[in-house]
Amino acid sequence: MPILQLLCVEVALIGIGAFLLWKPELIWKLDHLMDVKNGEPTDFSLAMIRLTGTVMVVGAVLLPVILLAVEA
């Protein structure tokens, strides 16, 4: 994978993952914008959004290591 393409993927994964970690309530509201009026997210829903963000950031950190190991 070319380095510029890898860098773009890394930046996108880290950016989206960080946003999921810092603003899970906003993500829930965007996801349920047309479904629920004045709804509130459950603790489980917020935890799963944060978990998704964590997995994305960890995956972004591990992706270059895995790609280097495969190429070697």
TIMI-2910 file (N, C-alpha, C, CB; in pm, 1 decimal, decimal comma, always signed):
<rs>
+----------+----------+----------+----------+----------+----------+----------+----------+----------+----------+----------+----------+------+
!      n_x !      n_y !      n_z !     ca_x !     ca_y !     ca_z !      c_x !      c_y !      c_z !     cb_x !     cb_y !     cb_z ! resn !
+----------+----------+----------+----------+----------+----------+----------+----------+----------+----------+----------+----------+------+
!    +85,4 !   -117,1 !     +0,0 !     +0,0 !     +0,0 !     +0,0 !    +90,0 !   +123,4 !     +0,0 !    -97,2 !     -0,2 !   +122,9 !  Met !
!    +69,7 !   +214,9 !    -92,1 !   +152,4 !   +335,5 !    -95,4 !   +139,4 !   +415,4 !    +34,2 !   +113,9 !   +423,1 !   -215,1 !  Pro !
!   +245,9 !   +483,0 !    +69,3 !   +253,5 !   +553,1 !   +197,1 !   +148,6 !   +664,1 !   +209,1 !   +392,3 !   +611,5 !   +215,5 !  Ile !
!   +120,8 !   +735,2 !    +99,9 !    +20,9 !   +842,7 !   +105,8 !   -119,1 !   +786,1 !   +129,7 !    +22,8 !   +925,3 !    -24,4 !  Leu !
!   -149,7 !   +676,7 !    +66,3 !   -279,5 !   +613,1 !    +85,2 !   -292,9 !   +561,4 !   +229,0 !   -298,3 !   +497,8 !    -16,0 !  Gln !
!   -188,1 !   +502,2 !   +281,5 !   -187,8 !   +455,3 !   +419,4 !   -204,8 !   +571,6 !   +516,6 !    -58,4 !   +379,6 !   +449,6 !  Leu !
!   -138,6 !   +681,3 !   +490,8 !   -149,1 !   +798,9 !   +576,4 !   -290,7 !   +854,7 !   +576,6 !    -50,7 !   +906,2 !   +531,3 !  Leu !
!   -355,0 !   +858,0 !   +462,1 !   -493,5 !   +905,9 !   +454,1 !   -588,4 !   +816,1 !   +532,4 !   -538,5 !   +914,0 !   +308,3 !  Cys !
!   -569,4 !   +685,5 !   +521,7 !   -651,9 !   +591,1 !   +597,0 !   -628,1 !   +607,9 !   +746,6 !   -622,0 !   +446,1 !   +553,9 !  Val !
!   -503,6 !   +623,9 !   +785,7 !   -469,3 !   +643,4 !   +926,8 !   -535,3 !   +768,1 !   +984,0 !   -318,2 !   +652,7 !   +943,6 !  Glu !
!   -524,7 !   +878,4 !   +913,4 !   -582,7 !  +1005,0 !   +960,2 !   -734,3 !   +992,9 !   +971,7 !   -545,4 !  +1120,8 !   +864,7 !  Val !
!   -796,8 !   +929,9 !   +873,8 !   -942,4 !   +913,4 !   +877,1 !   -985,5 !   +825,3 !   +994,5 !   -992,2 !   +852,9 !   +744,9 !  Ala !
!   -919,3 !   +712,3 !  +1014,5 !   -955,6 !   +623,1 !  +1124,1 !   -935,3 !   +688,1 !  +1260,3 !   -875,0 !   +495,5 !  +1115,8 !  Leu !
!   -824,1 !   +755,0 !  +1277,8 !   -797,5 !   +820,3 !  +1405,7 !   -894,8 !   +935,5 !  +1428,8 !   -652,6 !   +871,2 !  +1411,0 !  Ile !
!   -923,2 !  +1013,0 !  +1325,6 !  -1016,5 !  +1124,7 !  +1340,3 !  -1157,2 !  +1080,0 !  +1374,0 !  -1019,2 !  +1206,2 !  +1214,6 !  Gly !
!  -1208,1 !   +982,4 !  +1301,3 !  -1343,4 !   +932,4 !  +1327,7 !  -1347,7 !   +861,8 !  +1463,3 !  -1389,3 !   +835,8 !  +1214,9 !  Ile !
!  -1246,8 !   +783,7 !  +1493,0 !  -1242,1 !   +714,8 !  +1622,5 !  -1237,6 !   +810,5 !  +1739,2 !  -1122,8 !   +623,6 !  +1628,5 !  Gly !
!  -1159,1 !   +916,7 !  +1727,8 !  -1152,2 !  +1016,6 !  +1834,6 !  -1285,8 !  +1087,4 !  +1851,5 !  -1041,8 !  +1118,8 !  +1805,6 !  Ala !
!  -1352,7 !  +1117,2 !  +1740,3 !  -1483,8 !  +1181,3 !  +1747,6 !  -1585,2 !  +1089,7 !  +1815,8 !  -1532,8 !  +1219,6 !  +1607,0 !  Phe !
!  -1579,6 !   +960,6 !  +1786,4 !  -1668,8 !   +864,6 !  +1850,8 !  -1641,7 !   +855,6 !  +2000,9 !  -1653,5 !   +726,8 !  +1786,4 !  Leu !
!  -1516,4 !   +869,6 !  +2041,1 !  -1482,6 !   +864,1 !  +2182,9 !  -1526,7 !   +989,6 !  +2258,3 !  -1333,5 !   +844,4 !  +2199,5 !  Leu !
!  -1510,7 !  +1106,5 !  +2195,2 !  -1537,6 !  +1232,0 !  +2265,4 !  -1683,0 !  +1276,0 !  +2260,5 !  -1452,6 !  +1339,7 !  +2208,6 !  Trp !
!  -1756,5 !  +1242,8 !  +2156,8 !  -1893,9 !  +1290,1 !  +2139,8 !  -1991,6 !  +1177,0 !  +2108,1 !  -1899,1 !  +1394,0 !  +2029,8 !  Lys !
!  -2003,2 !  +1075,8 !  +2192,8 !  -2095,6 !   +966,4 !  +2160,2 !  -2242,2 !  +1011,1 !  +2160,8 !  -2077,0 !   +851,9 !  +2258,8 !  Pro !
!  -2275,8 !  +1111,0 !  +2244,4 !  -2414,4 !  +1159,0 !  +2247,3 !  -2452,4 !  +1221,9 !  +2113,6 !  -2434,1 !  +1261,0 !  +2361,3 !  Glu !
!  -2362,5 !  +1298,7 !  +2055,2 !  -2389,0 !  +1361,6 !  +1926,3 !  -2403,2 !  +1256,3 !  +1816,3 !  -2276,9 !  +1460,6 !  +1891,1 !  Leu !
!  -2319,3 !  +1154,5 !  +1820,9 !  -2328,8 !  +1045,9 !  +1723,2 !  -2463,9 !   +976,1 !  +1734,9 !  -2214,0 !   +944,3 !  +1743,0 !  Ile !
!  -2509,2 !   +952,4 !  +1858,5 !  -2639,0 !   +888,1 !  +1878,0 !  -2751,0 !   +975,9 !  +1821,8 !  -2663,1 !   +859,3 !  +2028,0 !  Trp !
!  -2743,7 !  +1106,0 !  +1849,6 !  -2847,1 !  +1197,5 !  +1799,4 !  -2847,3 !  +1202,0 !  +1646,8 !  -2825,5 !  +1338,9 !  +1856,1 !  Lys !
!  -2730,8 !  +1201,2 !  +1584,3 !  -2724,0 !  +1199,9 !  +1438,3 !  -2778,4 !  +1069,4 !  +1381,9 !  -2580,0 !  +1221,2 !  +1391,4 !  Leu !
!  -2750,8 !   +959,8 !  +1450,8 !  -2796,8 !   +829,1 !  +1404,8 !  -2948,8 !   +816,3 !  +1416,3 !  -2728,5 !   +717,9 !  +1484,8 !  Asp !
!  -3007,6 !   +876,9 !  +1518,6 !  -3151,1 !   +864,0 !  +1545,0 !  -3226,4 !   +994,7 !  +1519,6 !  -3173,6 !   +818,8 !  +1688,9 !  His !
!  -3176,7 !  +1075,7 !  +1431,5 !  -3234,2 !  +1207,6 !  +1404,1 !  -3379,7 !  +1199,5 !  +1360,9 !  -3153,8 !  +1278,1 !  +1297,3 !  Leu !
!  -3413,4 !  +1108,5 !  +1271,8 !  -3549,3 !  +1098,4 !  +1219,3 !  -3632,2 !   +991,9 !  +1291,5 !  -3544,8 !  +1067,7 !  +1070,9 !  Met !
!  -3573,8 !   +917,9 !  +1384,5 !  -3644,2 !   +808,6 !  +1450,7 !  -3713,6 !   +850,4 !  +1580,5 !  -3547,9 !   +697,5 !  +1479,4 !  Asp !
!  -3643,9 !   +930,8 !  +1661,4 !  -3688,8 !   +957,7 !  +1797,7 !  -3698,0 !  +1107,5 !  +1821,0 !  -3594,1 !   +893,2 !  +1900,2 !  Val !
!  -3807,6 !  +1150,4 !  +1883,1 !  -3821,6 !  +1291,5 !  +1919,4 !  -3790,0 !  +1305,3 !  +2068,3 !  -3966,1 !  +1345,5 !  +1886,6 !  Lys !
!  -3695,2 !  +1390,0 !  +2099,9 !  -3650,5 !  +1414,8 !  +2237,8 !  -3606,1 !  +1287,1 !  +2308,3 !  -3762,0 !  +1480,5 !  +2317,7 !  Asn !
!  -3545,7 !  +1197,0 !  +2236,7 !  -3498,3 !  +1072,2 !  +2294,8 !  -3362,3 !  +1089,3 !  +2359,5 !  -3492,1 !   +963,8 !  +2189,2 !  Gly !
!  -3329,7 !   +996,5 !  +2446,5 !  -3200,2 !   +994,3 !  +2513,2 !  -3134,4 !   +859,0 !  +2489,1 !  -3215,1 !  +1022,4 !  +2665,4 !  Glu !
!  -3004,0 !   +857,7 !  +2467,4 !  -2935,3 !   +729,8 !  +2446,3 !  -2922,0 !   +651,5 !  +2576,5 !  -2796,7 !   +753,3 !  +2385,3 !  Pro !
!  -2921,1 !   +520,3 !  +2564,3 !  -2898,4 !   +436,3 !  +2681,7 !  -2748,5 !   +430,2 !  +2710,7 !  -2956,6 !   +293,3 !  +2660,2 !  Thr !
!  -2715,2 !   +387,9 !  +2831,5 !  -2574,1 !   +373,5 !  +2867,6 !  -2506,3 !   +268,4 !  +2780,0 !  -2560,1 !   +336,0 !  +3016,0 !  Asp !
!  -2580,0 !   +162,9 !  +2746,9 !  -2524,0 !    +58,5 !  +2660,2 !  -2491,6 !   +114,0 !  +2521,9 !  -2621,8 !    -59,5 !  +2648,0 !  Phe !
!  -2581,6 !   +193,9 !  +2468,8 !  -2559,4 !   +252,8 !  +2336,5 !  -2435,5 !   +342,3 !  +2336,4 !  -2682,7 !   +333,3 !  +2292,4 !  Ser !
!  -2421,6 !   +424,6 !  +2438,4 !  -2303,4 !   +512,1 !  +2448,5 !  -2176,0 !   +430,6 !  +2465,4 !  -2318,6 !   +610,0 !  +2566,1 !  Leu !
!  -2184,0 !   +322,4 !  +2542,9 !  -2066,1 !   +237,0 !  +2562,3 !  -2024,2 !   +171,2 !  +2431,3 !  -2094,5 !   +129,4 !  +2668,4 !  Ala !
!  -2121,4 !   +126,6 !  +2351,3 !  -2089,3 !    +62,8 !  +2223,5 !  -2030,8 !   +162,9 !  +2124,1 !  -2214,1 !     -2,6 !  +2164,3 !  Met !
!  -2078,5 !   +287,1 !  +2128,7 !  -2022,0 !   +391,1 !  +2042,0 !  -1877,6 !   +417,8 !  +2082,3 !  -2105,8 !   +522,0 !  +2049,7 !  Ile !
!  -1852,4 !   +426,1 !  +2212,6 !  -1714,9 !   +447,5 !  +2260,6 !  -1625,2 !   +328,3 !  +2227,2 !  -1714,5 !   +472,3 !  +2412,6 !  Arg !
!  -1678,9 !   +207,4 !  +2239,2 !  -1601,8 !    +88,0 !  +2205,6 !  -1564,1 !    +88,5 !  +2057,7 !  -1681,3 !    -39,2 !  +2240,1 !  Leu !
!  -1657,1 !   +127,4 !  +1973,0 !  -1628,7 !   +137,1 !  +1829,4 !  -1516,6 !   +237,9 !  +1803,7 !  -1755,9 !   +177,7 !  +1751,3 !  Thr !
!  -1521,1 !   +352,0 !  +1871,1 !  -1415,0 !   +451,6 !  +1857,0 !  -1280,3 !   +398,8 !  +1902,1 !  -1449,4 !   +575,8 !  +1935,4 !  Gly !
!  -1280,4 !   +325,3 !  +2012,5 !  -1155,9 !   +267,6 !  +2063,8 !  -1098,0 !   +166,7 !  +1965,5 !  -1179,7 !   +200,6 !  +2199,9 !  Thr !
!  -1183,9 !    +81,7 !  +1911,5 !  -1138,3 !    -18,9 !  +1814,2 !  -1081,9 !    +49,4 !  +1690,0 !  -1254,5 !   -114,0 !  +1774,9 !  Val !
!  -1145,1 !   +158,2 !  +1646,9 !  -1095,2 !   +228,6 !  +1527,7 !   -957,7 !   +290,1 !  +1552,8 !  -1194,1 !   +338,0 !  +1485,0 !  Met !
!   -938,4 !   +351,7 !  +1668,9 !   -808,4 !   +413,2 !  +1698,8 !   -700,4 !   +306,3 !  +1714,2 !   -817,0 !   +498,8 !  +1827,2 !  Val !
!   -731,3 !   +198,8 !  +1785,3 !   -633,8 !    +90,7 !  +1802,4 !   -602,8 !    +25,8 !  +1667,8 !   -686,5 !    -15,2 !  +1902,2 !  Val !
!   -705,0 !     +6,4 !  +1586,2 !   -682,8 !    -48,8 !  +1452,8 !   -596,1 !    +40,5 !  +1367,2 !   -814,0 !    -72,3 !  +1383,9 !  Gly !
!   -614,4 !   +171,3 !  +1380,5 !   -532,4 !   +265,6 !  +1303,5 !   -386,6 !   +260,9 !  +1347,6 !   -586,8 !   +408,0 !  +1318,2 !  Ala !
!   -364,9 !   +236,5 !  +1475,6 !   -227,2 !   +227,8 !  +1525,1 !   -162,6 !    +95,7 !  +1482,1 !   -224,1 !   +241,2 !  +1679,1 !  Val !
!   -241,4 !    -12,2 !  +1483,3 !   -186,0 !   -143,2 !  +1449,6 !   -175,3 !   -169,4 !  +1299,7 !   -269,7 !   -249,7 !  +1511,8 !  Leu !
!   -250,3 !    -97,9 !  +1219,2 !   -251,4 !   -121,3 !  +1074,6 !   -112,4 !   -113,2 !  +1011,1 !   -342,8 !    -21,3 !  +1007,9 !  Leu !
!    -32,0 !    -10,4 !  +1037,8 !   +101,3 !     -7,9 !   +974,6 !   +191,0 !   -122,5 !  +1022,7 !   +170,0 !   +125,9 !  +1003,0 !  Pro !
!   +177,1 !   -160,8 !  +1148,4 !   +258,2 !   -270,7 !  +1201,1 !   +222,9 !   -400,1 !  +1129,7 !   +237,8 !   -286,1 !  +1353,4 !  Val !
!    +94,1 !   -423,9 !  +1111,6 !    +49,6 !   -545,7 !  +1043,2 !    +94,2 !   -544,5 !   +897,1 !   -104,0 !   -559,8 !  +1052,0 !  Ile !
!    +82,1 !   -430,5 !   +831,6 !   +123,2 !   -421,8 !   +691,3 !   +273,7 !   -441,1 !   +675,2 !    +81,9 !   -287,2 !   +632,6 !  Leu !
!   +351,5 !   -387,8 !   +768,7 !   +496,3 !   -408,6 !   +763,4 !   +532,4 !   -554,7 !   +787,3 !   +566,4 !   -320,0 !   +866,3 !  Leu !
!   +461,0 !   -621,1 !   +876,0 !   +488,8 !   -762,1 !   +902,5 !   +453,5 !   -849,5 !   +783,6 !   +412,6 !   -808,7 !  +1025,0 !  Ala !
!   +348,1 !   -814,3 !   +710,3 !   +307,0 !   -892,3 !   +594,4 !   +406,8 !   -873,4 !   +479,9 !   +164,8 !   -852,1 !   +549,7 !  Val !
!   +456,9 !   -753,2 !   +462,9 !   +550,9 !   -726,4 !   +353,9 !   +688,3 !   -785,9 !   +378,4 !   +564,0 !   -578,4 !   +332,9 !  Glu !
!   +724,2 !   -804,5 !   +503,2 !   +858,7 !   -853,4 !   +534,8 !   +874,9 !  -1000,8 !   +516,0 !   +893,8 !   -819,2 !   +673,7 !  Ala !
+----------+----------+----------+----------+----------+----------+----------+----------+----------+----------+----------+----------+------+
</rs>
